[in-house]
C-alpha cells in the first residue's frame, strides 16, 4: 500500500471518528483534540515513511564520523 493511499484511509477514518464523537453534545471539545492528535500522528508517520532512507543514511554517517 502506498503512503498516499494510507494517508487517505487514515484521514477518512479520522473524519468518521470525529463525526461520531461530535454527535454527543456532552463531550465538550474532545472531538477537536482527537482530530488534531490523530492528524499529527498521521503526518509524523507520512514524514518518517517518506524520508526513512535519507534519515537512516544521515544517522549512519553521523555515527561513523564519531568513531
PDB file with one MODEL, atoms N, CA, C and O in Angstrom:
MODEL        1
ATOM      1  N   UNK A   1       0.851  -1.171   0.000  1.00  0.00           N
ATOM      2  CA  UNK A   1       0.000   0.000   0.000  1.00  0.00           C
ATOM      3  C   UNK A   1       0.899   1.237   0.000  1.00  0.00           C
ATOM      4  O   UNK A   1       1.859   1.318   0.766  1.00  0.00           O
ATOM      5  N   UNK A   2       0.584   2.173  -0.845  1.00  0.00           N
ATOM      6  CA  UNK A   2       1.409   3.364  -0.942  1.00  0.00           C
ATOM      7  C   UNK A   2       1.130   4.292   0.240  1.00  0.00           C
ATOM      8  O   UNK A   2       0.096   4.185   0.899  1.00  0.00           O
ATOM      9  N   UNK A   3       2.053   5.188   0.492  1.00  0.00           N
ATOM     10  CA  UNK A   3       1.920   6.132   1.604  1.00  0.00           C
ATOM     11  C   UNK A   3       0.722   7.036   1.376  1.00  0.00           C
ATOM     12  O   UNK A   3      -0.009   7.346   2.317  1.00  0.00           O
ATOM     13  N   UNK A   4       0.512   7.462   0.140  1.00  0.00           N
ATOM     14  CA  UNK A   4      -0.613   8.346  -0.162  1.00  0.00           C
ATOM     15  C   UNK A   4      -1.941   7.661   0.126  1.00  0.00           C
ATOM     16  O   UNK A   4      -2.844   8.259   0.711  1.00  0.00           O
ATOM     17  N   UNK A   5      -2.052   6.408  -0.286  1.00  0.00           N
ATOM     18  CA  UNK A   5      -3.294   5.676  -0.035  1.00  0.00           C
ATOM     19  C   UNK A   5      -3.516   5.469   1.469  1.00  0.00           C
ATOM     20  O   UNK A   5      -4.644   5.563   1.953  1.00  0.00           O
ATOM     21  N   UNK A   6      -2.437   5.188   2.198  1.00  0.00           N
ATOM     22  CA  UNK A   6      -2.526   5.018   3.642  1.00  0.00           C
ATOM     23  C   UNK A   6      -2.986   6.311   4.302  1.00  0.00           C
ATOM     24  O   UNK A   6      -3.833   6.286   5.195  1.00  0.00           O
ATOM     25  N   UNK A   7      -2.434   7.437   3.870  1.00  0.00           N
ATOM     26  CA  UNK A   7      -2.824   8.729   4.436  1.00  0.00           C
ATOM     27  C   UNK A   7      -4.301   9.004   4.182  1.00  0.00           C
ATOM     28  O   UNK A   7      -5.009   9.462   5.079  1.00  0.00           O
ATOM     29  N   UNK A   8      -4.770   8.727   2.970  1.00  0.00           N
ATOM     30  CA  UNK A   8      -6.181   8.962   2.662  1.00  0.00           C
ATOM     31  C   UNK A   8      -7.095   8.069   3.497  1.00  0.00           C
ATOM     32  O   UNK A   8      -8.144   8.516   3.962  1.00  0.00           O
ATOM     33  N   UNK A   9      -6.704   6.816   3.689  1.00  0.00           N
ATOM     34  CA  UNK A   9      -7.526   5.919   4.514  1.00  0.00           C
ATOM     35  C   UNK A   9      -7.549   6.363   5.968  1.00  0.00           C
ATOM     36  O   UNK A   9      -8.601   6.350   6.608  1.00  0.00           O
ATOM     37  N   UNK A  10      -6.387   6.759   6.493  1.00  0.00           N
ATOM     38  CA  UNK A  10      -6.341   7.234   7.870  1.00  0.00           C
ATOM     39  C   UNK A  10      -7.126   8.532   8.031  1.00  0.00           C
ATOM     40  O   UNK A  10      -7.800   8.731   9.042  1.00  0.00           O
ATOM     41  N   UNK A  11      -7.040   9.415   7.037  1.00  0.00           N
ATOM     42  CA  UNK A  11      -7.781  10.676   7.093  1.00  0.00           C
ATOM     43  C   UNK A  11      -9.285  10.408   7.109  1.00  0.00           C
ATOM     44  O   UNK A  11     -10.023  11.046   7.859  1.00  0.00           O
ATOM     45  N   UNK A  12      -9.729   9.480   6.296  1.00  0.00           N
ATOM     46  CA  UNK A  12     -11.145   9.123   6.263  1.00  0.00           C
ATOM     47  C   UNK A  12     -11.578   8.548   7.604  1.00  0.00           C
ATOM     48  O   UNK A  12     -12.648   8.883   8.111  1.00  0.00           O
ATOM     49  N   UNK A  13     -10.749   7.683   8.177  1.00  0.00           N
ATOM     50  CA  UNK A  13     -11.082   7.101   9.473  1.00  0.00           C
ATOM     51  C   UNK A  13     -11.154   8.174  10.556  1.00  0.00           C
ATOM     52  O   UNK A  13     -12.016   8.114  11.432  1.00  0.00           O
ATOM     53  N   UNK A  14     -10.256   9.150  10.500  1.00  0.00           N
ATOM     54  CA  UNK A  14     -10.267  10.238  11.478  1.00  0.00           C
ATOM     55  C   UNK A  14     -11.544  11.052  11.350  1.00  0.00           C
ATOM     56  O   UNK A  14     -12.161  11.397  12.358  1.00  0.00           O
ATOM     57  N   UNK A  15     -11.953  11.366  10.112  1.00  0.00           N
ATOM     58  CA  UNK A  15     -13.181  12.143   9.918  1.00  0.00           C
ATOM     59  C   UNK A  15     -14.410  11.378  10.393  1.00  0.00           C
ATOM     60  O   UNK A  15     -15.326  11.967  10.966  1.00  0.00           O
ATOM     61  N   UNK A  16     -14.434  10.076  10.158  1.00  0.00           N
ATOM     62  CA  UNK A  16     -15.559   9.264  10.632  1.00  0.00           C
ATOM     63  C   UNK A  16     -15.589   9.262  12.160  1.00  0.00           C
ATOM     64  O   UNK A  16     -16.647   9.432  12.766  1.00  0.00           O
ATOM     65  N   UNK A  17     -14.421   9.067  12.778  1.00  0.00           N
ATOM     66  CA  UNK A  17     -14.348   9.067  14.242  1.00  0.00           C
ATOM     67  C   UNK A  17     -14.753  10.418  14.811  1.00  0.00           C
ATOM     68  O   UNK A  17     -15.506  10.487  15.783  1.00  0.00           O
ATOM     69  N   UNK A  18     -14.254  11.496  14.206  1.00  0.00           N
ATOM     70  CA  UNK A  18     -14.603  12.833  14.690  1.00  0.00           C
ATOM     71  C   UNK A  18     -16.095  13.084  14.531  1.00  0.00           C
ATOM     72  O   UNK A  18     -16.707  13.711  15.396  1.00  0.00           O
ATOM     73  N   UNK A  19     -16.691  12.609  13.446  1.00  0.00           N
ATOM     74  CA  UNK A  19     -18.130  12.776  13.242  1.00  0.00           C
ATOM     75  C   UNK A  19     -18.945  12.044  14.292  1.00  0.00           C
ATOM     76  O   UNK A  19     -19.960  12.551  14.768  1.00  0.00           O
ATOM     77  N   UNK A  20     -18.497  10.854  14.649  1.00  0.00           N
ATOM     78  CA  UNK A  20     -19.213  10.094  15.688  1.00  0.00           C
ATOM     79  C   UNK A  20     -19.091  10.760  17.054  1.00  0.00           C
ATOM     80  O   UNK A  20     -20.055  10.814  17.817  1.00  0.00           O
ATOM     81  N   UNK A  21     -17.902  11.263  17.351  1.00  0.00           N
ATOM     82  CA  UNK A  21     -17.713  11.922  18.638  1.00  0.00           C
ATOM     83  C   UNK A  21     -18.448  13.252  18.706  1.00  0.00           C
ATOM     84  O   UNK A  21     -18.885  13.664  19.781  1.00  0.00           O
ATOM     85  N   UNK A  22     -18.590  13.924  17.574  1.00  0.00           N
ATOM     86  CA  UNK A  22     -19.235  15.230  17.533  1.00  0.00           C
ATOM     87  C   UNK A  22     -20.733  15.121  17.798  1.00  0.00           C
ATOM     88  O   UNK A  22     -21.351  16.097  18.224  1.00  0.00           O
ATOM     89  N   UNK A  23     -21.323  13.968  17.557  1.00  0.00           N
ATOM     90  CA  UNK A  23     -22.760  13.793  17.746  1.00  0.00           C
ATOM     91  C   UNK A  23     -23.167  13.945  19.206  1.00  0.00           C
ATOM     92  O   UNK A  23     -24.294  14.349  19.493  1.00  0.00           O
ATOM     93  N   UNK A  24     -22.283  13.635  20.112  1.00  0.00           N
ATOM     94  CA  UNK A  24     -22.591  13.726  21.533  1.00  0.00           C
ATOM     95  C   UNK A  24     -22.224  15.116  22.039  1.00  0.00           C
ATOM     96  O   UNK A  24     -21.049  15.482  22.050  1.00  0.00           O
ATOM     97  N   UNK A  25     -23.222  15.892  22.458  1.00  0.00           N
ATOM     98  CA  UNK A  25     -23.011  17.287  22.861  1.00  0.00           C
ATOM     99  C   UNK A  25     -22.308  17.401  24.210  1.00  0.00           C
ATOM    100  O   UNK A  25     -21.691  18.430  24.487  1.00  0.00           O
ATOM    101  N   UNK A  26     -22.383  16.381  25.050  1.00  0.00           N
ATOM    102  CA  UNK A  26     -21.813  16.487  26.388  1.00  0.00           C
ATOM    103  C   UNK A  26     -20.319  16.180  26.434  1.00  0.00           C
ATOM    104  O   UNK A  26     -19.745  16.141  27.522  1.00  0.00           O
ATOM    105  N   UNK A  27     -19.686  15.968  25.322  1.00  0.00           N
ATOM    106  CA  UNK A  27     -18.259  15.636  25.311  1.00  0.00           C
ATOM    107  C   UNK A  27     -17.360  16.861  25.200  1.00  0.00           C
ATOM    108  O   UNK A  27     -16.139  16.710  25.239  1.00  0.00           O
ATOM    109  N   UNK A  28     -17.892  18.039  25.066  1.00  0.00           N
ATOM    110  CA  UNK A  28     -17.077  19.247  25.030  1.00  0.00           C
ATOM    111  C   UNK A  28     -16.241  19.330  23.769  1.00  0.00           C
ATOM    112  O   UNK A  28     -16.746  19.124  22.665  1.00  0.00           O
ATOM    113  N   UNK A  29     -14.952  19.635  23.932  1.00  0.00           N
ATOM    114  CA  UNK A  29     -14.066  19.846  22.797  1.00  0.00           C
ATOM    115  C   UNK A  29     -13.222  18.612  22.492  1.00  0.00           C
ATOM    116  O   UNK A  29     -12.231  18.720  21.769  1.00  0.00           O
ATOM    117  N   UNK A  30     -13.575  17.470  23.011  1.00  0.00           N
ATOM    118  CA  UNK A  30     -12.788  16.252  22.804  1.00  0.00           C
ATOM    119  C   UNK A  30     -12.649  15.899  21.321  1.00  0.00           C
ATOM    120  O   UNK A  30     -11.547  15.541  20.906  1.00  0.00           O
ATOM    121  N   UNK A  31     -13.691  15.979  20.508  1.00  0.00           N
ATOM    122  CA  UNK A  31     -13.505  15.618  19.091  1.00  0.00           C
ATOM    123  C   UNK A  31     -12.440  16.457  18.386  1.00  0.00           C
ATOM    124  O   UNK A  31     -11.698  15.929  17.558  1.00  0.00           O
ATOM    125  N   UNK A  32     -12.350  17.728  18.691  1.00  0.00           N
ATOM    126  CA  UNK A  32     -11.326  18.562  18.089  1.00  0.00           C
ATOM    127  C   UNK A  32      -9.936  18.110  18.478  1.00  0.00           C
ATOM    128  O   UNK A  32      -9.040  18.058  17.636  1.00  0.00           O
ATOM    129  N   UNK A  33      -9.746  17.784  19.747  1.00  0.00           N
ATOM    130  CA  UNK A  33      -8.435  17.329  20.206  1.00  0.00           C
ATOM    131  C   UNK A  33      -8.096  15.959  19.643  1.00  0.00           C
ATOM    132  O   UNK A  33      -6.937  15.685  19.327  1.00  0.00           O
ATOM    133  N   UNK A  34      -9.084  15.107  19.516  1.00  0.00           N
ATOM    134  CA  UNK A  34      -8.846  13.796  18.915  1.00  0.00           C
ATOM    135  C   UNK A  34      -8.403  13.961  17.471  1.00  0.00           C
ATOM    136  O   UNK A  34      -7.464  13.303  17.024  1.00  0.00           O
ATOM    137  N   UNK A  35      -9.079  14.839  16.741  1.00  0.00           N
ATOM    138  CA  UNK A  35      -8.735  15.076  15.344  1.00  0.00           C
ATOM    139  C   UNK A  35      -7.322  15.633  15.209  1.00  0.00           C
ATOM    140  O   UNK A  35      -6.554  15.175  14.362  1.00  0.00           O
ATOM    141  N   UNK A  36      -6.975  16.611  16.031  1.00  0.00           N
ATOM    142  CA  UNK A  36      -5.633  17.207  15.977  1.00  0.00           C
ATOM    143  C   UNK A  36      -4.570  16.162  16.300  1.00  0.00           C
ATOM    144  O   UNK A  36      -3.545  16.097  15.621  1.00  0.00           O
ATOM    145  N   UNK A  37      -4.796  15.350  17.318  1.00  0.00           N
ATOM    146  CA  UNK A  37      -3.827  14.333  17.721  1.00  0.00           C
ATOM    147  C   UNK A  37      -3.645  13.279  16.630  1.00  0.00           C
ATOM    148  O   UNK A  37      -2.515  12.924  16.296  1.00  0.00           O
ATOM    149  N   UNK A  38      -4.731  12.783  16.080  1.00  0.00           N
ATOM    150  CA  UNK A  38      -4.637  11.755  15.053  1.00  0.00           C
ATOM    151  C   UNK A  38      -4.022  12.291  13.762  1.00  0.00           C
ATOM    152  O   UNK A  38      -3.230  11.598  13.123  1.00  0.00           O
ATOM    153  N   UNK A  39      -4.372  13.500  13.377  1.00  0.00           N
ATOM    154  CA  UNK A  39      -3.788  14.066  12.163  1.00  0.00           C
ATOM    155  C   UNK A  39      -2.291  14.317  12.348  1.00  0.00           C
ATOM    156  O   UNK A  39      -1.517  14.153  11.405  1.00  0.00           O
ATOM    157  N   UNK A  40      -1.879  14.713  13.550  1.00  0.00           N
ATOM    158  CA  UNK A  40      -0.450  14.891  13.825  1.00  0.00           C
ATOM    159  C   UNK A  40       0.285  13.562  13.729  1.00  0.00           C
ATOM    160  O   UNK A  40       1.389  13.498  13.188  1.00  0.00           O
ATOM    161  N   UNK A  41      -0.320  12.508  14.248  1.00  0.00           N
ATOM    162  CA  UNK A  41       0.298  11.188  14.175  1.00  0.00           C
ATOM    163  C   UNK A  41       0.405  10.719  12.722  1.00  0.00           C
ATOM    164  O   UNK A  41       1.420  10.145  12.328  1.00  0.00           O
ATOM    165  N   UNK A  42      -0.629  10.960  11.938  1.00  0.00           N
ATOM    166  CA  UNK A  42      -0.598  10.581  10.525  1.00  0.00           C
ATOM    167  C   UNK A  42       0.485  11.358   9.794  1.00  0.00           C
ATOM    168  O   UNK A  42       1.203  10.795   8.969  1.00  0.00           O
ATOM    169  N   UNK A  43       0.607  12.639  10.088  1.00  0.00           N
ATOM    170  CA  UNK A  43       1.638  13.461   9.454  1.00  0.00           C
ATOM    171  C   UNK A  43       3.036  12.960   9.825  1.00  0.00           C
ATOM    172  O   UNK A  43       3.914  12.887   8.965  1.00  0.00           O
ATOM    173  N   UNK A  44       3.246  12.619  11.081  1.00  0.00           N
ATOM    174  CA  UNK A  44       4.544  12.104  11.516  1.00  0.00           C
ATOM    175  C   UNK A  44       4.881  10.795  10.812  1.00  0.00           C
ATOM    176  O   UNK A  44       6.015  10.603  10.371  1.00  0.00           O
ATOM    177  N   UNK A  45       3.919   9.902  10.703  1.00  0.00           N
ATOM    178  CA  UNK A  45       4.146   8.622  10.024  1.00  0.00           C
ATOM    179  C   UNK A  45       4.462   8.854   8.546  1.00  0.00           C
ATOM    180  O   UNK A  45       5.341   8.195   7.991  1.00  0.00           O
ATOM    181  N   UNK A  46       3.756   9.777   7.912  1.00  0.00           N
ATOM    182  CA  UNK A  46       3.995  10.058   6.495  1.00  0.00           C
ATOM    183  C   UNK A  46       5.391  10.634   6.281  1.00  0.00           C
ATOM    184  O   UNK A  46       6.073  10.259   5.327  1.00  0.00           O
ATOM    185  N   UNK A  47       5.819  11.533   7.148  1.00  0.00           N
ATOM    186  CA  UNK A  47       7.154  12.124   7.020  1.00  0.00           C
ATOM    187  C   UNK A  47       8.230  11.070   7.230  1.00  0.00           C
ATOM    188  O   UNK A  47       9.194  10.997   6.469  1.00  0.00           O
ATOM    189  N   UNK A  48       8.064  10.267   8.250  1.00  0.00           N
ATOM    190  CA  UNK A  48       9.054   9.227   8.533  1.00  0.00           C
ATOM    191  C   UNK A  48       9.109   8.213   7.397  1.00  0.00           C
ATOM    192  O   UNK A  48      10.193   7.786   6.998  1.00  0.00           O
ATOM    193  N   UNK A  49       7.947   7.825   6.874  1.00  0.00           N
ATOM    194  CA  UNK A  49       7.917   6.850   5.776  1.00  0.00           C
ATOM    195  C   UNK A  49       8.546   7.422   4.513  1.00  0.00           C
ATOM    196  O   UNK A  49       9.233   6.714   3.777  1.00  0.00           O
ATOM    197  N   UNK A  50       8.311   8.703   4.267  1.00  0.00           N
ATOM    198  CA  UNK A  50       8.838   9.320   3.046  1.00  0.00           C
ATOM    199  C   UNK A  50      10.345   9.501   3.083  1.00  0.00           C
ATOM    200  O   UNK A  50      11.013   9.353   2.059  1.00  0.00           O
ATOM    201  N   UNK A  51      10.885   9.818   4.251  1.00  0.00           N
ATOM    202  CA  UNK A  51      12.303  10.150   4.357  1.00  0.00           C
ATOM    203  C   UNK A  51      13.100   9.136   5.163  1.00  0.00           C
ATOM    204  O   UNK A  51      14.142   9.470   5.726  1.00  0.00           O
ATOM    205  N   UNK A  52      12.618   7.910   5.220  1.00  0.00           N
ATOM    206  CA  UNK A  52      13.283   6.879   6.009  1.00  0.00           C
ATOM    207  C   UNK A  52      14.707   6.623   5.518  1.00  0.00           C
ATOM    208  O   UNK A  52      15.643   6.589   6.316  1.00  0.00           O
ATOM    209  N   UNK A  53      14.870   6.445   4.225  1.00  0.00           N
ATOM    210  CA  UNK A  53      16.188   6.174   3.657  1.00  0.00           C
ATOM    211  C   UNK A  53      17.186   7.290   3.922  1.00  0.00           C
ATOM    212  O   UNK A  53      18.256   7.029   4.473  1.00  0.00           O
ATOM    213  N   UNK A  54      16.866   8.540   3.542  1.00  0.00           N
ATOM    214  CA  UNK A  54      17.811   9.631   3.796  1.00  0.00           C
ATOM    215  C   UNK A  54      18.084   9.860   5.291  1.00  0.00           C
ATOM    216  O   UNK A  54      19.198  10.225   5.669  1.00  0.00           O
ATOM    217  N   UNK A  55      17.069   9.646   6.136  1.00  0.00           N
ATOM    218  CA  UNK A  55      17.281   9.836   7.574  1.00  0.00           C
ATOM    219  C   UNK A  55      18.241   8.782   8.125  1.00  0.00           C
ATOM    220  O   UNK A  55      19.123   9.102   8.922  1.00  0.00           O
ATOM    221  N   UNK A  56      18.073   7.529   7.704  1.00  0.00           N
ATOM    222  CA  UNK A  56      18.972   6.473   8.165  1.00  0.00           C
ATOM    223  C   UNK A  56      20.384   6.688   7.643  1.00  0.00           C
ATOM    224  O   UNK A  56      21.354   6.450   8.362  1.00  0.00           O
ATOM    225  N   UNK A  57      20.505   7.134   6.402  1.00  0.00           N
ATOM    226  CA  UNK A  57      21.803   7.405   5.817  1.00  0.00           C
ATOM    227  C   UNK A  57      22.530   8.513   6.579  1.00  0.00           C
ATOM    228  O   UNK A  57      23.714   8.384   6.891  1.00  0.00           O
ATOM    229  N   UNK A  58      21.825   9.593   6.874  1.00  0.00           N
ATOM    230  CA  UNK A  58      22.420  10.708   7.614  1.00  0.00           C
ATOM    231  C   UNK A  58      22.818  10.275   9.025  1.00  0.00           C
ATOM    232  O   UNK A  58      23.871  10.675   9.521  1.00  0.00           O
ATOM    233  N   UNK A  59      21.988   9.466   9.668  1.00  0.00           N
ATOM    234  CA  UNK A  59      22.293   8.979  11.010  1.00  0.00           C
ATOM    235  C   UNK A  59      23.525   8.083  10.994  1.00  0.00           C
ATOM    236  O   UNK A  59      24.390   8.204  11.861  1.00  0.00           O
ATOM    237  N   UNK A  60      23.612   7.184  10.011  1.00  0.00           N
ATOM    238  CA  UNK A  60      24.777   6.303   9.908  1.00  0.00           C
ATOM    239  C   UNK A  60      26.058   7.094   9.653  1.00  0.00           C
ATOM    240  O   UNK A  60      27.098   6.806  10.246  1.00  0.00           O
ATOM    241  N   UNK A  61      25.981   8.100   8.765  1.00  0.00           N
ATOM    242  CA  UNK A  61      27.160   8.932   8.507  1.00  0.00           C
ATOM    243  C   UNK A  61      27.589   9.678   9.760  1.00  0.00           C
ATOM    244  O   UNK A  61      28.785   9.791  10.029  1.00  0.00           O
ATOM    245  N   UNK A  62      26.634  10.189  10.531  1.00  0.00           N
ATOM    246  CA  UNK A  62      26.955  10.909  11.754  1.00  0.00           C
ATOM    247  C   UNK A  62      27.614   9.980  12.786  1.00  0.00           C
ATOM    248  O   UNK A  62      28.591  10.358  13.432  1.00  0.00           O
ATOM    249  N   UNK A  63      27.080   8.786  12.932  1.00  0.00           N
ATOM    250  CA  UNK A  63      27.646   7.833  13.882  1.00  0.00           C
ATOM    251  C   UNK A  63      29.038   7.389  13.440  1.00  0.00           C
ATOM    252  O   UNK A  63      29.944   7.275  14.265  1.00  0.00           O
ATOM    253  N   UNK A  64      29.213   7.139  12.141  1.00  0.00           N
ATOM    254  CA  UNK A  64      30.511   6.717  11.635  1.00  0.00           C
ATOM    255  C   UNK A  64      31.561   7.823  11.736  1.00  0.00           C
ATOM    256  O   UNK A  64      32.747   7.531  11.885  1.00  0.00           O
ATOM    257  N   UNK A  65      31.148   9.066  11.659  1.00  0.00           N
ATOM    258  CA  UNK A  65      32.122  10.157  11.773  1.00  0.00           C
ATOM    259  C   UNK A  65      32.634  10.322  13.211  1.00  0.00           C
ATOM    260  O   UNK A  65      33.705  10.889  13.429  1.00  0.00           O
ATOM    261  N   UNK A  66      31.872   9.827  14.180  1.00  0.00           N
ATOM    262  CA  UNK A  66      32.294   9.902  15.593  1.00  0.00           C
ATOM    263  C   UNK A  66      33.344   8.858  15.901  1.00  0.00           C
ATOM    264  O   UNK A  66      34.247   9.108  16.700  1.00  0.00           O
ATOM    265  N   UNK A  67      33.245   7.699  15.288  1.00  0.00           N
ATOM    266  CA  UNK A  67      34.150   6.576  15.561  1.00  0.00           C
ATOM    267  C   UNK A  67      35.553   6.874  15.191  1.00  0.00           C
ATOM    268  O   UNK A  67      36.430   6.028  15.362  1.00  0.00           O
TER     269      UNK A  67
ENDMDL
END
